[in-house]
Structures are given as structure tokens and as C-alpha cells.
Amino acid sequence: FNEADTLKYDVHMDGRLFEQEYTFKHPVTHLRYDPIEILPCALKNFEFYDEEGNTGSIVGSNGAKVGNSWLFSNQDSQLEIVFEKPITKLCVKARLTAL
């Protein structure tokens, strides 16, 4: 992964639903989504999809999946996502709280 291609958005960790939209300079099929830096967290009701509504696959994580949520006990939460076709936009919906 290239640090120069990092996209960041602020998000509140109060459990309210947030929506994020990332637009990429070039089409991608493989990306890493880090919900937050520095704090252990719970990413609840996590949904993600491309500009056409297609969902990719989570192929790696340093968290534990519980239902439709992810729990990250360390300070560097990561989800590795792969799409079958190249995408130019990623949409994310979830609720985030500190652990």
C-alpha cells in the first residue's frame, strides 16, 4: 500500500451512524480501510460498496468479526478489501465506538 495515496476523513466515535465516500485517482481492486488510528475500537453495522452498489470481500484484518461488526483490540485497526472489478469510489457506512 502506498502512503502517498492515503485518504482521510474525521469520524466521531460516539456510536452514531457515519457515512464516508472516497474517490480514487485511479481505479483500484485492492485497498486497505483503517477505521481509526491510535485507539482500539468497535466498527459496528459495517457496510461498504462501490459506485454501482457492488460489495467487495474482506480478505484480511487484524480484528475479530462478530456478526456485522468488527472489534479491534490494538491501535492500528485494518480491513483489507478486494473488489472483483476496478472501482473509483468506495462508500462506507458504520458506527464507531472506542473499546
CORHU-V847909 format. One record per residue. N is the residue number from 1. SS is DSSP state (H for helix, E for strand, L for the rest). PSI is psi in radians with two decimals (* if undefined). D_CENTER is the distance of its C-alpha to the mean C-alpha in whole Angstrom. Layout:
# CORHU-V847909
n: <N	N>
ss: <SS	SS>
psi: <PSI	PSI>
d_center: <D_CENTER	D_CENTER>
This chain:
# CORHU-V847909
n: <1	2	3	4	5	6	7	8	9	10	11	12	13	14	15	16	17	18	19	20	21	22	23	24	25	26	27	28	29	30	31	32	33	34	35	36	37	38	39	40	41	42	43	44	45	46	47	48	49	50	51	52	53	54	55	56	57	58	59	60	61	62	63	64	65	66	67	68	69	70	71	72	73	74	75	76	77	78	79	80	81	82	83	84	85	86	87	88	89	90	91	92	93	94	95	96	97	98	99>
ss: <L	L	H	H	H	L	L	L	L	L	L	L	L	E	E	E	E	E	E	E	E	E	E	E	E	E	E	E	E	E	E	E	E	L	L	L	E	L	L	L	E	E	E	E	E	E	E	E	E	E	L	L	L	L	L	L	E	E	E	E	E	L	L	E	E	E	L	L	E	E	E	E	L	L	L	E	L	L	E	E	E	E	E	E	E	E	E	E	E	E	E	E	E	E	E	E	E	E	L>
psi: <2.51	2.04	-0.54	-0.37	0.27	2.34	2.34	2.53	2.51	2.54	2.48	2.47	0.76	0.15	-0.08	2.61	2.30	2.69	2.33	2.59	2.13	2.26	2.24	2.55	-0.64	2.60	2.49	2.71	-0.30	2.21	2.87	2.27	2.09	1.88	-0.71	2.75	2.63	-0.47	2.46	2.52	2.92	2.16	1.82	2.63	0.73	2.17	2.49	2.59	2.87	-3.01	-0.29	0.08	0.10	2.41	2.40	-2.90	2.45	2.05	-0.11	2.64	2.71	0.36	-3.13	2.26	2.25	1.80	-2.18	0.42	2.80	2.32	2.23	1.95	-0.14	-3.05	0.17	1.18	2.36	2.43	2.24	2.11	2.39	2.38	2.58	-0.69	2.67	2.44	2.74	-0.12	2.39	2.25	2.37	2.39	2.39	3.11	2.39	2.29	2.69	2.63	*>
d_center: <14	16	16	18	15	12	11	11	11	13	12	15	14	17	16	16	14	12	11	9	10	10	14	14	18	18	17	15	14	12	9	7	4	6	5	9	12	15	15	15	13	12	9	11	12	8	8	7	10	12	15	17	15	15	12	11	11	10	12	12	10	12	12	14	13	16	16	13	11	10	13	12	16	16	15	12	9	8	6	8	8	11	13	17	18	17	15	15	13	9	9	7	9	9	11	11	14	16	17>
